[in-house]
Amino acid sequence: MSPDLPPVVPSVTAELVGALPPRLRKRLDAGVTKLVARPAVRDGDTVRIAVDDDTDLVLHAPGGAVTRADAIRCGCLLAPDCLHRAAAASAAPVADEAPAGDPEKPETPDEPETAPAADAEAADDAANAGRRAAARAVSDAAAAVLEAGTDGAGAVLQAELLHAAHTARLAGLPRLSAAAVAVVTGVRAARSGDPGYRLTDLAGALAGVLGVAHRLPHATGPELTGLRGTARQPYRPDGSLRLYGLFSEPVLTATGYAGAVTWTADAEGRLYTVSDVAPGGPARATGAADRAVRIGDTSLTHRELSRAGLAVSGATVSPTGRLGAGAGVRAVRASGVAWRAEPLDRLWAEPAAEQVSRALDGGRDLLFLEVTPVGAVRETTGDCLLADCDGLSVLLTTAHDDPSLPCRENLRLLAAAGRGRLRIVARLVPGPFPRALLLAAEHPADPDARVDLGLDRLQHADLPGGVVAPPDRALPAGDEAPLHLLRRRVHQAVAGGRRVLAFAGDRPGDGARLRRAGLATAGDLLDDLHAAAADRSRDVFGRLLPADTDRFGRSWLAAAVYTDAVERALCADAWGATATGAGGARPPATPIH
């Protein structure tokens, strides 16, 4: 995946790859690799790639994304049926296929039903059949990607999953479509060596898309409504609001979008966000913080709003708390308050265990904690900050690893600050030990000031005088349940496909070890996963028949769902919390933008 290319909607990629003859499909992955190595020049809405000395490939992206196949033009002799156009679409980030219409227009009541009952029932049956067919197509395409693993899921398999995602969107299944696109994005990040790629994220995306596709054909009522999802979030009127700035964070996604989100709170502690996210890279993420907030006529930037306040009239708000910027919205600057003053002080009054319980049960995943920095902890992915939170050891890590953002250096300086209690804002990371992504913190030398860890850059002069960096600390010791034996196989299948689990005799003691630890279900699931991977039938001539991707997908999904549920339970236990709704694999959260 090349961040230099504009995002391309799934239907365009599926159309271009589907039009290739078989001989060119075999060469598509090599064509993608070759094209990504060529220089790309952006001029406004147009990106030009020099395929060779005499041939240019042009991508026209009005509005920031390529939405039509004819917007990708090539000057070679085989165009428009050449390999270059399909390779460009396969190398580009995947764009959102947002429906037409005003996303901030409040929802209106449905029109009264005027069709005869028989016609309505027939239409509903047809819609259900269409949804079932779309879910089946997405399930088959996602199972094929799992079968091949990231190493073998080339551009053709990706295009088939994008085509299924487009079909799901047309069938009125936006949640399933978005989950399928997330899988393609993760696969492309893995194959391109993107430093932001995380195997756990891709495994979660695959579990999400397979889980939704598996449950959709049997769901009814509210469950069906939730599984279908919404194509866009409706904005509803919310009257007048008096908001107080909390912090700002950069947004940098694997799909090629970047910007900033500013979090605010009202007098009751409800959270609202103001965002500015569009196609771009790290430079846009840092630059968006200094652009004016797009609400009313205010001249506040995101960085200023995070420390000031906002008075809004005629406000419109989405279900996730995002503020709309419609024509009827008015906003003016207002005074802000420190974190230790009302009304923001009440956010830190809630016990950490209760905040974690809400996050694990599907609520907001922000944690407002008061911690004492203990020192730096060195992990394979970089330095972390070990902190004490009311007797609980919490590991605080960076939210972004991109070197152009100051997250990691800020975290190192906070670890060396040596100051007592600090109030922080973090995002929960489910796991067997308390862990969170550090987003914002009080200034180490001034408790009335705050630092946005992804946007502000701390200096050594900001630290209290005479501070000496403490030595690296060891990770807190603890007895971990051997769930990693099952989790490792789940992740290995995502990376290497069925073939890495095809030998049922591999690690024969793992299932027994899980059972001895009291995880009998995990042992059974692990044995079944190996059996499904090794299950290959032969015809009468002894030739291997096509693998049963459906059975392997179901076995893998069962193991992934179980692992997710147990890990959430272990996370709740580590924080001293409860998670009544922690079970089940969920699609990864979508960044607010």
N, C-alpha and C positions, 0 to 999 in steps of 0.2 A: 504494500500500500504506500503510495507516494503522497505526502502532504503538500507537494507542489501543485498537484492537480486539483481542480474544483470537484466537489462532490457530485456524484451521478446517481440519479434515482434508480431503484432496483429494476423497474420495468425496462429501462433503456439498456442496462447491462444484459438482462435476460434476452432481450430482442436481438442485440448484436451478436451475442455468443450463440444463440439458437440458430441464427442464419448462417453460421459457418458450416462448410462441408466437413465431413469426418476427418479428412487429411489435414485440414487447418486446425481442427480442434486438438489434435495430438500435438501440435506445435504451439498451442496458445500459452502454456506456462513459460516456455522459453521466450516467446514474444513479449510477455509481460516483464520478465527479468531484463531483457534487452532494452525495452522502452523506458523502464524506470531509470536506467543508467544514462539516458540521454538528457541534455539540459532542457529545462522548461522556462519559458519567458512569459510573464504575465503582463498584459496591457489592458487595464480596466477589467471588463467582463470576459476577456479573451485570453486563453493560454495557448501558446504556440510551442510545439516540440519539433526539433529538427531530427527526423527519422534518419536521414543521411544528408549528404551534401546537397542533394537536389530535391528532396521531398520533405514537406512540412505536414505535421498533423495539428489541426486547430480544434480546440474545444471552446465553444461559446456558451457561457454560463450567465445569462441575465438573471439578476437576483441572487447570484452566488452559487447556483447549482445548475447542472445540465439536466434538462427535463425532457428533451426529445432526441431521438436517435440521429436526426439530420443536423443536430447541433455539433456533432463530432464529424469533422470532414478531413479527408486525407487526400494528398496530392499524388499518390502512387498510381501505377497503371491498373492495378486490380480494384481500386476503389469504385463503388462503395462497398464491395463485398470482400474487402481485404482484411488481413489479420490485425492491422494496426488499430483500427477503430475498436474492435473488441478488446484488444490488449489494453488500450487506454482506459476503457470503461472498467475493466477488471482490476486495473492498478489504482484507480481513484478511490477516495473514501465514498462510503454509501450515504446518499442524501436522504432526508426525510421526505416521504411522499405525503405532504400535508394536503388536506382537502381544501378546496376553494372556499372562500367565505371569510367573514370578519371573525377572527378568533376571540375578539373581546366583546362580541355582541351577546348580551345575556340570553339565556335559553328562554324560549316561549313555550307555553303549553301546546301539546300536540293538537292538531286539528281533529275535529270529531270524525269518527269513522262513518263513511257513507257507502262503502262497498257492501254488497250482500254478504251474509255470513258464510255461505258456501264458497264464494270467491275468496274471501279473506282466509278461510281455512286452507284452500288450495294454495294460495300464495304463501302462507306460512309453512306448509309442507315443502313447497319448492325451496323456500329460503333455508329450511332445516337441512334438506338434501344438499344444497349448495355449500352450506357451512361444513357438513360432514365430509364432503368431497375435498374441500379446501384444507380441512384439518388433516385428512389422510395424506394429501399431497405434501404438506409441510412436514408431517411425521416421517414419511418415506425419505424426503430429501435430507432432513436432519439426521436420520438414522444412517443414511449413506455417508454423510460427513463423519459421523462417529465411527463407522466401519473403517473408513480410510485413515482417520486421525489427521492432525494438522499437517503431518508430513506428506500425506497422500491426497488431501483435499485441495486439489488444484482449482484453476479458474472455472473449469466446466462444472464441477460439483457445486462450487459457489454460485454460479449462474443459475443452476437448477433450484437451489434453495432460494435465491432472490426471486425467481419466477414464481415459486410457490408462495413466497411472502406477498408478492403483488396480487396473486390470486386470492389470498386470504383477506387482503385489504378490500378488494372488490366485493368479497362475500360478506363484508361487514364484520371482520374479525381483526380490528386494529391491534389488539394486544398480541395476538399470535404473530401478526406481521412484524411488529416491532421486535419481538423476541427472536424471530428468524433472522432479521437484519443484524441484530446484536451478535448472533453466532458468526455470520459472515465477516463482520468487522473484527471479531476476535481472531478468526482464522487468518485473515489477511495480516493482522498485526503480528501473529506468531510466525508466519512465513516470511515476513519482511524484516524480522529482527527488531521490531519496534521496542525501544527501551521501556515504554509504558505497558507492554503486554504482561498480563498475569494469567498463569494457567488456571488459577482458582476462579478468576472471572469468567473465562471461557467455559469451564466446567459448569459454573452456575448458569450461564446463558443456555447451554445445551440442555441442562436439567429443566430449565424454565420452559423452553420451547417444546420439548418432548412431553413434559407434564401437562401443559395446557392442551396440546393436541390430543393427548390420551384421555383427558377428562371432558373435553368439549362435546363429543357425540352423546354422552350420557347425562349431561347437565341440564337442569331445568330451573326456571324461576330465577331467584336472586343469584344463584351460583352461575347460571348461564350468563346473566348480565355482567357479572364480574369477570368471567372468562373472556367474554367478547371485548370488553374494554371500551374506550371512547377514542374516536379519531382525533379529537381536540378537546381540551378542557374548557368548559363554558365559564365565562366570567359573569358573576352576578353582582348586582348593586349592593353596596355595603355602607352607604351613607357617608358620614364624615368620620375621619380617623385622625387621631393624634399619635404619631409614631416617634419612637426614639431609636437612633442608630445603635446597632450592636457591633457589627464587624463586616468586613468585605472579604471575599475569597475569590481567587482566580478560578476560571473554568477552562479546562484544557482536555478535550475528549479525543478518543481514538478515531472518531468519525470525521475529524477535521474541523471541529467547531471550537471557538475560544472566546473568552470575554471575562466578565466579572459579575458576581452576584453580591448584592448588599442585603444583609439581614437586619430587620428592624422589629421592634415589639411595641404593642400598645400598652395602656395602663393596666390591662388585665393579664398581661404576660403572653398574649397570642402573638405568634410570629408571622411576619409578612416579608416578602422578598421583592427586590427590584433588580432586574437583570438586563444585561446587554451582552448577548451572545450571538455570534454570526460566524460564517466560515472564516478560518484563519488559524494562526499558530501561536507560539508563545509570545511573540511581540504584541499580538492583539490582546492577549490575556492581561499583560501588564499595562498596555495603553488604555484599555477600556476603563480602568479604575480612575483615570483622570478625565474621562469624558462626562459631559453633563447627563444627569439622570433624565430619562425620557418620560417624565410625568408632569403634565401641566406646563407652566412657564418657569419652573424653577431652574436656577442656574447652578445648583449644587452638583458637584461631581460625586461619583460613587465613594471615593476616598473621604470626601468631606461629609457625606451623608452618614457614613459609618460612625462618625463622632458627633454629629449634630442631630437634628430632628426634622420632622416633616408634618405639616398640617394639610390634610387632603380632604377635599369635598367632592361629592359625586363619585366616590371611589367604586371601582369594580375589582373583584377579587376572584381568583380561580380556586378550586377546591384544595390546592396545595398551598394556598396563601400568596400566590404571585399577584402583584398589583398590576392592573391593566393601565393602559395609557391612551384610552379612547378620547374622542373629541370633547366629551362632556366632563372630563376629569380636570379638576383644578388643584394645584399644590403650591405651597409656599414654604420657605425655610422657617424652621422653628428651632428653639434651643434644645440641646441634647443634655444628657446627664451621664455621670460616671457610673461604672458598673456597680459600685457599692452604694449608690443612691437609689431611692425609689423613683420609678417603678421597676427598674431593671434588677434591683437587688433580689427580688423574689424569685428570679430564675435560678439563682444559686441556693435558694433555701430548700428546694426539693432534694431529698436524699438521692445519692447516686444510684442506689439499687432500684428505686422507683423509676428513675429516668431510663435505666437500662431495660427494665421490664416493659416500659412503653415502647421503646425502640424495637425490642424483639417481637412484640405483638403487632408490629406493622405501623407504629406511630413514627414521629420524627426521630431521626437518629442522632440529633445533636445532643451533646452532654455538656452541662454547665457545672464544672467541678472546681473545687478549691484544693490545691495540691501543694506539696513541698518538694521541690526538685532535690533528688538524691545524687544524681550523677549520670554520666554518659554510659550507654551500653552498646557494645559493638556487635552488630549482626552482619550476616553475609551481604545484606542489601544496604548496609550503611549504619551510621550511628543513630541511636535512639536515646530518648530521655527517660530515665527511670525516676518515677515520682511517687510520693506517698500521699494517698488520699484517705484520710481518716483511718490509718492503719492498714490500708489495702495498697499493695504494690501495683502500680499501673505503668505500662510501657507506652510511651507517647512517640509516635513515628510521624514522618513527614507526609503531607497530603499529596505532594507532587515531587517527582524525582528529576524533572527537567532542570538542567543546570542554569537556564536563564531565569528561573524563579528563585527567590532567596530562601526557600523553605529550609533546606538542609543546613545552611550556614547559620540561620537564625536559631535553629534548634541547638546547634553546638554552643552558641553563645549563651542561650538560656541555661544549658546544662552547666556552664562555667560561672553563671551569675552568682550563685551561692546565696541568693536572697531567701527569706523565709517563705511564708504562704503566698501563693499566686493564684489568682482566679484565671481560669482558662475556658475556652470553648473548644470542644473536640468532637469528632465524629466516631461513633462506635464501630469497632472492628470485631465481629463475632469470632470467638476462639476459646480454647480451654484456659487461657490466662487473660486477665484484664488488659486490653489493648485498645488504643484509640488513635485517630489521626488528629494531630494538633493543628488547629486552624487560627486561633487568636489567643493572646495572653495579655495580662497586665504588664506594663513596662517594668523591667527589673529595678529601675531606680525611681520610679514615680507611680504610685498605685492609682493616681487619678488619670493616668494616660494608659493607652492600650496599643498593642502591636498586632497588625494583621500579618501573620507569619508568611503568607504567600505573596504579599505585595510590598510591605514595608521592609526596609533593610536595616537591621541593628548593626551598630558599630561597637568596637571595643570601648570607645569613650562613653557609651551608654551604660556600661556596667558599673556597679558600685566600686569605689576605689579599693585597691588592694586585693582584688579577687584573683585567686589562683585556681586554674582548672583542676577539678578533682580527678583522680584516676578512674579509668574505666571500671565499671562494676560488672559483676556476673549476673546473669539472668536469675530471677528468683527461682528457687528450687521447688519442686512439686511432683506429686505422683500423677502422671498422665495415663489415662486409660489408653490401651493399645488400639484405639480407633484408627490410628494412622495406618495400620496394616490394610484396612479396607479403603481408606481415603487414597492411599498411594495407588492402588489398583484402579480406582475410579479416574484418577488424574492420568495415569499411564495410558489408559484406553483413549483419553481425549488427545493426548500427544501422539501416540504411536498407532492407534487403531486396534482392531481386533487381534492382529497378528501378535502383539506383545503379550496377550493373555491367552493365546491359543493353546499353550501347553498346560494341561490341567495339573501336571505334576510339579509345576513351578511353586516353590515354597510350600510344600504339602503341610507344614506345621502351622501355617498362619491361621487357618480356620480353627484348629485345635487350641491355639493360644488364645484366640478371641473367646472361645467357649469357656476356657479355664478362668478368664477374667470376668465371666458373667455376661458376656455379649454373645449369647447363643444365636440370636437373630443375625448379627453381623457375620458370624462364622458361616451360617447357612447361605447368606447372600453372597459371600465371597466364593464359596464352592459353586453356587449356581452361576455366578459370573464367569468363572473359569470354564464350567461345563458348556455354557452358551457360546463362549468364544471358540471352544474346540469342536463344536458340533458341526461337522461337515459331512454331507452324504455324497455317495458316488452313484453314478448310473450303472447300467448293466455291463458297460465296457470298462468300468473302473475309473472313469473320469470324475473329477470333483464337480458337483453341482453348485450352482450359485449359493452363496451363504444366505442364511436366514437372518437378514438384517433386523427384521422385526423382533425376533426373539432376543437377539443380543441387545437391541435397544431397550426392550422392556427390563431385562436383567440389569443392565447398567443403570437405568432410571431408578429401579427399586433400590439399588445400592446407594445412588446419589441422594435420593430422598431421605433414606435412613440416616446417612452420614450427616446431612444437613440438620435433621431433627436432633440428633444426639449432640452435635456440636453446639447448637443453640441452647440445649439444656445444660451442657457443660459451661457455656458462657454465662448463663444465668446464675449457675451455682458459684462460679468464680467471683461474680460481683455481689453475691448474696441476694440475688433477685429472683423473681418468678417470671416464667414466660408461658402463659397458658396457651398462646397461639403460636408457639415456636415451631410446630411441626410443618413438614412439607417444604419442597424446594420451590423457591420463588424466582421469577425473572429478576435480573439485576436492576437496581434502581436507575432511572434515567436522570441525567444531570438537568437541573432547572435551567431553562433558557427560553 
